[in-house]
Amino acid sequence: NGGFVGKCWVNFNADWWWYDDESPYSPVISGGLVATTRSWWQESGGFDPGMHGWGGENTEQPIRTWLCGGDVVRARSSVVAHMWRTEKDKRTIARYKIREKYDNVARTAAAWFDDFLPKFRGGNTPNVDVSKTIELKKRLGCKPFVYFLHRFRKIYLQSGMLPEKVFRIRSTSTGKCLQRWDHGYRLIHCAAATWLHRGNMIPKAFPHPAALSRLVAPREQEAKETNCGGHHVSGGCDACPQGHGAEWCNADCQWVFAVCLSRAEASQVDAQEPETCCSGVREWNSLDCWAELTGHGPGTALCDITGRSTSQQFMFDDDGHIWHSSGECLGINGGKLKKGQCATAEKWEMVDSFEPFETKAYKEAVVKYGLTADMPDH
């Protein structure tokens, strides 16, 4: 427990990543960091005997627990040390050998994803024998996978992992679309472009798209001294950051999407509702989100679904500009991506959009099983 690595979520490829929030409940866990009673361990079946080597149990066991009558609660006071395997340190060398092929995450999906199994690896249904786990599910009276998604709908709906629509992003001037290329993107014919969707929750004080133009509008300099938090300046809150961003914008001032405003000005900026969707751009069927805006366009990083990572904050304004929290926008120069001033930046549009399978399946299953909004959420 601690900071960003307090809890874990799992996607439809049975891949997982870290996040944190105020809730004590965790959808899935990191491997090996669990304590449980002997009675529950034995009743719930223990380790899947078909798993081998490393990984998979950290998603399979929590999903099993949630669907079969248990809870997964983190111990906030816990302190855990971890040693990574490195070739230079012989103490970390594995002491076992695996003599057969295995696909642990496929076993998790095959056993527990139910109606959502076609989503796993793009429909490449795993050829694994999970008959013993299916028997266990029947014996324990376990619920369908949609109960897990609905139990953590704050994560799956509000962070965009069940997106309302998937789309490509097209330049209005060139007619070309964005395609993932290494750790960034390039322009290409739209038929080969990357599928994207909006993702990550909205943090506090995240402006409404209509308010963005107001943030960059010229403001009169104030003659009086301004308290920035750790220092004082003349000339108003604009003079506070001095290249240090939000860390130097406090006290009399407030940081709003790359601009240091006075508290009075910040209170007049229309903000979106926190912990709703969405504050960034995510690749469909991936753990990756847009991160940073460089001279070559957006980069990528593992998604921070809470929306707190300012590097992953991107927004379309009402004119089709794609803003980054740095205050600059995605542009084009000589057929290549760049960053630049938003007033003159390229305009973009979402094209070829559709509602994905996983979202349709979720909506249908919610109705089928009578799941309601007053059920526990996170």
C-alpha positions in Angstrom: 0.0 0.0 0.0 1.1 3.5 -0.7 0.8 6.3 -3.3 0.0 5.3 -6.8 0.5 1.5 -6.1 -2.2 1.0 -3.6 -4.7 -1.1 -5.7 -5.0 -2.8 -9.1 -7.6 -3.0 -11.9 -7.8 -5.6 -14.7 -8.8 -5.1 -18.3 -10.5 -7.4 -20.8 -7.2 -8.9 -21.8 -6.7 -9.9 -18.2 -3.8 -7.5 -17.9 -3.6 -5.4 -14.8 -2.2 -2.1 -13.6 -2.0 0.1 -10.5 -4.2 2.9 -9.2 -5.3 4.3 -5.9 -8.3 6.0 -4.3 -10.0 6.3 -0.9 -11.9 3.0 -1.0 -10.6 0.1 1.0 -11.8 -2.4 -1.6 -9.6 -3.5 -4.5 -10.8 -5.1 -7.8 -7.6 -7.2 -8.2 -4.2 -7.4 -6.5 -0.5 -7.6 -7.1 0.9 -11.1 -7.1 1.7 -12.8 -3.7 0.5 -9.9 -1.5 -2.6 -11.5 0.1 -3.6 -13.0 3.4 -6.8 -15.0 3.9 -8.3 -17.5 6.3 -7.7 -21.2 5.9 -11.4 -21.9 5.6 -11.9 -19.5 2.7 -8.8 -20.7 1.0 -9.9 -24.3 1.1 -13.6 -23.5 0.3 -12.8 -21.3 -2.6 -10.4 -23.8 -4.2 -7.0 -22.4 -3.5 -4.6 -22.0 -6.4 -5.8 -22.9 -9.9 -3.9 -26.2 -10.4 -3.6 -25.5 -14.1 -1.5 -22.4 -13.6 2.3 -22.6 -13.8 5.2 -20.3 -13.3 4.6 -16.6 -12.7 1.5 -14.4 -12.9 -2.2 -14.8 -13.4 -3.2 -15.7 -9.8 -3.3 -12.1 -8.9 -6.3 -11.5 -11.2 -7.9 -15.0 -11.0 -8.2 -15.2 -7.2 -9.6 -11.7 -6.6 -12.2 -12.1 -9.4 -13.1 -15.5 -8.0 -13.4 -14.0 -4.5 -15.7 -11.1 -5.6 -18.0 -13.4 -7.7 -18.2 -16.2 -5.2 -19.1 -14.4 -2.0 -16.0 -12.7 -0.6 -14.4 -9.2 -0.5 -10.8 -8.1 -1.3 -9.8 -5.4 1.2 -6.4 -3.8 1.3 -4.4 -3.4 4.6 -3.5 0.3 4.5 -0.8 -0.1 7.2 1.0 -2.9 5.4 4.6 -2.5 4.3 6.0 -4.9 1.7 9.5 -5.3 0.3 10.1 -6.7 -3.1 13.2 -7.9 -4.9 13.2 -7.9 -8.7 15.0 -10.6 -10.6 18.3 -9.3 -12.1 21.0 -11.2 -13.8 23.7 -9.5 -11.7 22.2 -10.7 -8.4 22.2 -14.5 -8.1 19.9 -14.3 -5.1 17.1 -13.4 -7.4 17.5 -16.3 -9.9 14.4 -18.5 -10.2 14.8 -21.8 -8.3 12.3 -23.7 -10.5 12.0 -24.8 -14.1 8.8 -24.9 -16.2 8.7 -27.8 -18.6 5.3 -27.2 -20.2 3.7 -24.3 -22.0 1.3 -22.3 -20.0 -1.0 -19.2 -20.4 -2.2 -18.2 -16.9 -4.0 -15.0 -17.9 -5.9 -17.0 -20.6 -7.1 -19.4 -17.8 -8.4 -16.4 -15.9 -10.4 -15.1 -18.9 -11.7 -18.6 -19.9 -12.9 -19.4 -16.4 -14.4 -16.0 -15.4 -15.2 -13.7 -18.2 -18.4 -15.4 -19.3 -20.3 -13.3 -21.8 -17.3 -11.0 -22.1 -14.8 -13.8 -23.2 -15.1 -12.8 -26.9 -13.4 -9.5 -25.9 -10.2 -11.3 -24.7 -7.3 -10.8 -27.1 -9.6 -9.6 -29.9 -11.7 -12.8 -29.9 -8.8 -15.2 -29.8 -10.6 -17.4 -27.4 -8.0 -19.3 -25.3 -7.8 -23.1 -25.8 -7.3 -24.1 -22.1 -9.1 -26.6 -19.9 -10.8 -24.8 -17.0 -13.4 -27.5 -16.4 -12.4 -27.9 -12.8 -12.9 -24.1 -12.2 -16.3 -24.2 -13.9 -17.3 -27.0 -11.6 -16.1 -24.9 -8.7 -18.2 -22.0 -9.9 -21.3 -24.1 -9.9 -20.6 -25.6 -6.5 -20.0 -22.2 -4.9 -22.9 -20.5 -6.8 -20.7 -17.8 -8.2 -22.2 -14.8 -10.1 -21.5 -13.9 -13.7 -18.6 -11.6 -14.6 -20.9 -8.5 -15.1 -21.4 -8.4 -11.3 -17.6 -7.7 -10.9 -17.8 -4.9 -13.5 -20.9 -3.5 -11.9 -19.3 -3.7 -8.4 -16.5 -1.6 -9.7 -18.5 0.5 -12.2 -16.7 3.7 -11.0 -13.6 2.2 -12.5 -15.0 0.7 -15.6 -17.5 3.3 -16.6 -16.0 6.6 -15.2 -12.5 5.8 -16.4 -13.7 4.9 -19.8 -12.8 1.2 -19.8 -16.4 0.6 -21.0 -16.3 3.5 -23.5 -19.4 5.0 -25.0 -17.7 5.1 -28.3 -14.5 4.2 -30.0 -13.2 6.3 -32.9 -10.3 7.4 -35.0 -8.9 10.9 -34.9 -8.6 12.7 -38.2 -6.9 15.9 -39.2 -9.4 18.3 -40.9 -6.7 19.9 -43.1 -5.0 16.7 -44.4 -7.7 14.1 -44.1 -5.2 11.7 -42.4 -5.6 10.0 -39.1 -3.4 9.2 -36.1 -1.6 5.8 -35.9 0.4 4.5 -33.0 4.1 4.4 -34.0 6.6 3.2 -31.4 6.0 5.3 -28.3 4.1 8.1 -30.2 1.9 8.7 -33.2 2.1 9.6 -36.9 -0.3 10.6 -39.6 -1.5 7.9 -42.0 -4.5 7.0 -44.2 -7.5 6.5 -41.9 -8.1 2.9 -42.8 -4.9 1.9 -41.0 -5.3 4.3 -38.0 -5.4 3.4 -34.4 -8.7 3.0 -32.6 -9.0 5.4 -29.6 -11.5 6.4 -27.0 -11.7 8.9 -24.2 -10.4 7.7 -20.9 -9.3 8.4 -17.3 -11.5 10.1 -14.7 -11.9 13.9 -14.4 -10.0 15.3 -11.5 -11.1 18.2 -9.4 -11.1 21.7 -11.0 -10.9 20.2 -14.5 -12.3 22.9 -16.9 -15.2 22.4 -19.2 -14.1 22.5 -22.9 -16.0 25.8 -23.4 -13.9 27.4 -20.8 -10.5 26.7 -22.4 -10.4 29.8 -24.5 -10.9 31.9 -21.4 -7.9 30.4 -19.8 -5.5 31.8 -22.4 -7.2 35.2 -22.8 -4.9 38.1 -22.0 -5.3 39.3 -18.4 -4.4 42.6 -16.8 -1.3 42.5 -14.6 -1.9 43.3 -11.0 0.3 45.9 -9.3 -0.2 44.5 -5.8 2.0 41.8 -4.3 0.7 38.2 -4.8 1.2 35.3 -2.4 2.1 32.2 -4.5 2.5 30.0 -1.4 6.2 29.6 -0.9 7.1 33.0 -2.5 5.6 36.4 -3.4 5.6 38.2 -6.7 4.4 41.4 -8.3 2.3 41.1 -11.4 -0.4 38.7 -10.3 -0.7 34.9 -10.4 0.7 34.7 -14.0 4.1 35.5 -12.5 4.0 32.7 -9.8 5.0 29.5 -11.7 8.3 30.7 -13.2 8.6 27.3 -15.0 7.7 25.2 -11.9 4.0 24.7 -12.8 1.4 23.9 -10.2 4.0 23.5 -7.4 4.5 27.3 -7.4 0.9 28.2 -7.8 -0.8 28.2 -4.4 -2.1 30.5 -1.6 -3.7 33.5 -3.5 -3.6 31.4 -6.7 -4.9 28.2 -8.2 -3.6 26.0 -11.0 -6.2 25.3 -13.7 -5.2 23.3 -16.7 -1.7 24.8 -17.1 -2.7 28.3 -16.1 -2.1 30.0 -12.7 -5.2 32.0 -11.9 -6.3 34.1 -9.0 -8.7 32.3 -6.7 -11.5 34.7 -7.9 -10.7 33.9 -11.6 -10.5 30.2 -10.9 -13.9 30.2 -9.3 -15.4 31.6 -12.5 -14.1 28.8 -14.7 -16.8 26.2 -15.4 -15.5 22.9 -14.1 -16.6 19.4 -15.0 -17.9 17.0 -12.4 -15.0 15.1 -10.7 -14.7 11.3 -11.0 -16.8 11.2 -14.2 -15.4 10.4 -17.7 -13.1 11.6 -19.1 -9.9 13.7 -18.9 -7.6 11.9 -21.5 -7.3 9.8 -24.6 -6.8 6.0 -24.4 -5.9 3.3 -26.9 -8.7 0.8 -27.3 -7.8 -2.7 -26.0 -4.7 -1.4 -24.4 -3.2 -0.3 -21.1 -1.8 2.8 -22.8 -3.0 6.4 -22.7 -1.7 9.6 -24.3 1.0 11.1 -22.1 2.8 14.4 -22.5 2.7 16.6 -25.7 6.1 16.8 -27.3 7.5 18.4 -30.4 6.5 15.2 -32.2 3.0 14.9 -30.9 1.5 12.9 -28.0 3.6 10.2 -26.3 2.2 7.2 -24.4 2.3 5.8 -20.9 0.4 3.3 -18.8 -3.0 4.8 -18.0 -3.6 6.6 -14.7 -7.3 6.0 -14.6 -7.8 8.4 -11.7 -7.0 11.3 -14.0 -4.5 12.8 -11.5 -1.5 12.6 -13.9 -1.4 16.0 -15.5 0.8 14.6 -18.3 -2.2 12.4 -19.4 -4.8 15.3 -19.5 -6.0 16.0 -23.0 -9.2 17.6 -24.1 -11.1 18.5 -27.3 -12.4 22.1 -27.3 -15.6 23.1 -29.1 -13.6 24.1 -32.2 -11.8 20.8 -32.6 -8.5 21.7 -31.1 -6.9 19.0 -28.9 -5.5 20.7 -25.7 -2.9 19.3 -23.4 -2.6 20.4 -19.7 0.6 22.1 -20.7 -1.6 24.8 -22.3 -0.4 23.8 -25.8 -2.3 21.9 -28.5 -1.7 19.1 -31.0 -0.7 20.5 -34.4 0.9 19.6 -37.8 3.9 21.0 -39.5 5.0 19.7 -42.9 2.9 16.6 -42.6 4.3 15.7 -39.1 2.9 16.1 -35.7 4.0 18.9 -33.4 2.8 21.0 -30.5 2.0 24.7 -30.6 -0.3 27.6 -29.7 -3.9 26.5 -29.5 -5.2 29.6 -31.3 -3.6 28.5 -34.5 -3.4 24.8 -34.0 -4.8 22.1 -36.2 -8.4 21.1 -35.9 -9.3 17.4 -35.4 -12.4 15.3 -35.5 -13.5 11.9 -34.3 -14.5 9.7 -37.2 -15.8 6.1 -37.8 -17.1 5.9 -34.3 -19.0 3.0 -32.9 -20.2 1.5 -29.6 -17.9 -1.4 -28.7 -18.9 -4.9 -27.9 -17.9 -4.7 -24.3 -20.1 -1.7 -23.6 -23.1 -3.3 -25.4 -22.6 -6.5 -23.5 -22.4 -4.7 -20.1 -25.6 -2.7 -20.8 -27.4 -5.9 -21.8 -26.2 -7.9 -18.8 -27.1 -5.1 -16.3 -30.7 -5.4 -17.6 -30.6 -9.2 -17.8 -29.5 -9.6 -14.1 -31.4 -6.6 -12.7 -28.4 -4.7 -11.5 -29.2 -1.3 -10.1 -27.5 2.0 -9.3 -28.1 1.6 -5.5 -25.9 -1.5 -5.3 -22.4 -1.1 -3.8 -19.9 0.7 -6.1 -16.3 0.5 -5.3 
